[in-house]
Amino acid sequence: MNIGFVGAGKVGCSLAKLLTERGKQVSGIYSRSPSSAAWAAQFTNTTHFEEINELLDVSDVLFLTVPDQSIRSVYESLDPTKLVDKIICHCSGALSTAVFEGIEKYGASAFSIHPFVAISSRHESYQNLPHTIFTMESKPIRKEHKEAMLALLQDLDLQVEEITAESKAAYHGAAVMASNLMLGLLSVAKRELQAAGFSEQGATEAILSLAEGNLANAIKAEEKPFVTALTGPIQRGDASTVEGHLKAFSGDSREIYRLLSREVLRLAQEKNGTMDDIRLTELLYEDEEE
């Protein structure tokens, strides 16, 4: 199986490098920037192409590792006569295979292969990919195409989770919650510490240390990590402390605290099956009761 890459950014370089490190056949790399393609080819010990359809012609699988807004136009630039029986993939977390409109006319299959991990470096991120989760959403025209892609990902020691095209937006939103929105939450907590008198550096160090320790506890848990690692006033049923927090916060900080505390209350009730704190429920759902 010959695998080509369109795009020489972080994702393309990381996947191509991982493939070559694992002995897979990478047919080459194309980029609108010849210098980027040349660098990526040297890095992955493959070759670079100056014309996208020449790369398609010698590839069984073609990864379009380009920005989301460019995927459709790059796909539409492919020579239809060379698409027959090919596998075309993109690596967008937000877009589904619907972007490859009409691909079934050519007997070709479409796949969305998204790494559920931050890829931050063209040079080093490939080393962190094995054993991470990759999500696959597909429109396979042929059963053997799907079997081939699953086998390829598993040969790379990747964990594969399959989702549907209809669930793609919710999937990507969940990923954003766990990454970027988590950073937003920590930033809000840092701001509240500064308001309480911390220096900016002290607030940053304190928040990151606390978050790291709690996340480490969840990672070490053998089962139900979010329940096992839970600490704090809600899981103790300490409604008076939660009420004090709500009075201390205002605006977005108060609303963020209250909404996330609802989920923490659910976790606390899972941890302690007999917990049924009416006062906590009243505090956290007060708006709905008015």
N, C-alpha and C positions, 0 to 999 in steps of 0.2 A: 504494500500500500504506500503510494507516494503522497506526501502531504505538503501542500504549499501554503504560504502565508502572504496575505495582502495587508500591508501595514507593518511598520518596523518600530512600533512603540513598545511600551513596557509589557503589555500582555502578549503581543506577537513574539517578541524576543524571548520572553520567559518560557512560553510554550514550546517554541522551536528549539530552544536550548535544552529543555527537559527531554524532548523527543530524541534529539541527537545523542544526549547523554545516555539514554536508555536503548540506543541501537536502532531506533526507528528511522525510516527513510524520509528525510525532508527534501522535497524536490527543489525548493528555493524560496526566495522572498522578493516581493515587489513592493515598492513604495513610490508615491508621487515625488518623493525626494530621493534622487539617485544616491546621494551621499549617505542617507540614512539606511537605504537598502544595502549598500556596500558594507557599511559598518556592521549591520545585523548579520549579513552573510559571513563576514569574517568571524564574528563572535560565535556563531553557531556552526562554523566550519561547513557551510553550504555554499550556495551561489545566489547571486541576485539577478533579477530579470528587469529589463527595461520596458517590457510590454506585458500588460496584465494577462492578455489572452494566450500568450506564449507559455506563461506559468500554468494557466488553467489547462492547457493542452497536455502537459506532462504530469498533471496531478490527478489523483483519484479523489482526494479530499482537499477542499480549499477553505481555509479559515480567513474570514474577513475581519481582521483585528484592527478596525478603524473606528473613529468616533461614531456614536449612535446616529447622529444626523447625516452621516455619510454612507451608512450601510446600504440603503436603498439605491442610491445613485451608483455606488460601486457595483452592486449586483446587476443593475440595469446596463452597465457598461460591458458585462460579460457577453461573449459571442454565444448566442443560443445554440449554434451548431456544435459547440464544444461542451455544452452542458449535459449532453446525453449520458445517463447512468453515473453522473457525478454526485458527490456529497458536498454540499455547501453549508458552511457553519458561520455563525457570528458569535461573539462573546459578550453581548449586551445583557445586563441584568434586567433592564426595563422592557426591551422589545422582545416580541415573540417571533416565531418563524413566519408569521403572517407577512412580514416585511419582504419575504421572498415570494412575491405574488406570481402565480402561474408556473412555479417551478415544476409542478407535476406534469406539465405538458411535455417535458423533456425526459421524463423517466428519472429525474434527479430527486434526491431527498434533501430536506432542509433540517438543520439542527441548530439549536441555541445551546451553547456550552458555556456556562458562566461559573467562574471560580468564586466560591463563597469565602474569599480571603482577600485582604488588601495586597495588591501588587504595586509596590512603590519604586522598584528599581529595575531598569533594563539589564543591569549587570548581575544582580544577586538574588532577585526574588525567586528564580527558578529552583533554588535550593530549598525553599520553604514549601514548595507545592506538594511533594509526595505526602500522602496520608491526610491531605486536606479534602474538604467537601467540594465537589463540582456538581452543579445542577444541570440536568439535561432535559430540554423540551424539544420535541421532534415532530416532524411531519414526514415519516419514512414512507417512501413509495414502495420500497422493497424491504422485506423482512431481514434480508442479509445485510442491508445497510445499517440497520439499528444494531444488529448483532456485532457487526464490525466495529462500530463506534463504542459500544459498551466494552468490548474486548480491549480496544485501544486504551480507553481510560483506565480500565482495571489493570492493564499491564504497566501503567505508569504509577501504580499504587495510589490511585485517587479513589476517594469514596464518592459514589454516584447516587444522587437523589433525583428521581424523575418527577417532573411536575407537568401540568397542562398549560396550554397557551392562555386559557382563560384565567389562570391563577397567577400569571406572571407579574402583574402590577402589585398584587398583595405580597407576593414573594419578595419583590424588590423593595417594597416599603418596609417589610420586616427587617431586611438586611440594613436599610438605612437607619432604622431604629437602633439596631445593635451596634452600629458603628458611629455614624455622624451625629445622630441624635443623642447618643450616650455622651459624646464630647460636649454637646450643647448643655446637657444636664449637669455635667461636671463644672462647666463654665458658670452656670447659674449658682451652684453651690459655692464656688470660689467667690463670686461676687457677694454673696450673703456673709461669708466669712470676713471679707474685707470690710463690710458694713459693720461687723461686730468688733472690728479693731485690728484684724490681722494685716500685716504688710502683704503686698501683692505676691512676693516670692514665698512668704510663709504660707499664705493661703493656697498657692499652687502646689507646694510640696506636701502640705497636709492633705489636700483633697486627693492628689494622685496616690499617696501612700495608703490612705484609707480605702480607696477604690481598688487598688492593686491587691491589698490583703483580702478584701471580701471576695473579689473575683477568683483569687487563688483558692479560697475555701470552697467555692462552687466547683472549680475545676477538679479539685481533689476528691469531691464527693463521689461515692460509688453509685449512688442513685438519687434521683430527684434533687439535682444540684441547687436549684433556686430555693427549694423548701429547706434543704439541709443547711445552707449557708445563711439563712434568714436570722437576723438579730434585730434589736431595737424595740422601741416602745409598743408598736402595734402587735408584734408577736407576743409581747408580755401582757397585752390587754390594758396598757397604760393610757387611758383616754385623756386624762388631765394633761399629760405631757404633749400629746398630739394637739390638744386644744390650744396649749401655749404656743406651739409652733405656728399654728394657723393664725393666731393673733399677731405673732411677730412678723409674719410675712405679709406682703401685699402684692397686688397686681399679678403679673405672670408667675412670679415665684410662688405665690400662694396657690394659684390654680394648678401649676405643675406638681407641687407637693400633694395637693388634695387628690388629683386624678391618679397619680402613681401610687398613692397610699391605698387607693381602692384595690389595686392589683395586689399590693402587699398584704392587705387584709384577707384577700382570697387565699394567698399562699399560707398565711398564718392559720387560717381555718383548716387548710389541708394538713398543716403540721400538727395542729391540735384539734382533733375531730370534735371535741366537746366545746370548742370556743364559739360563743355566740354573744358578742359584745354589742349590746343595743346602743350604748352611748357612742362608740366608735363609728357605728353605721350612721347614726344621726349626724355626726360631725362631718363625715366624708361625703354624705349624700344630701346635705342640707338644702342645696339649690333645688333639687328635684322635689323636695317636700313642700316648698313654698308655693 
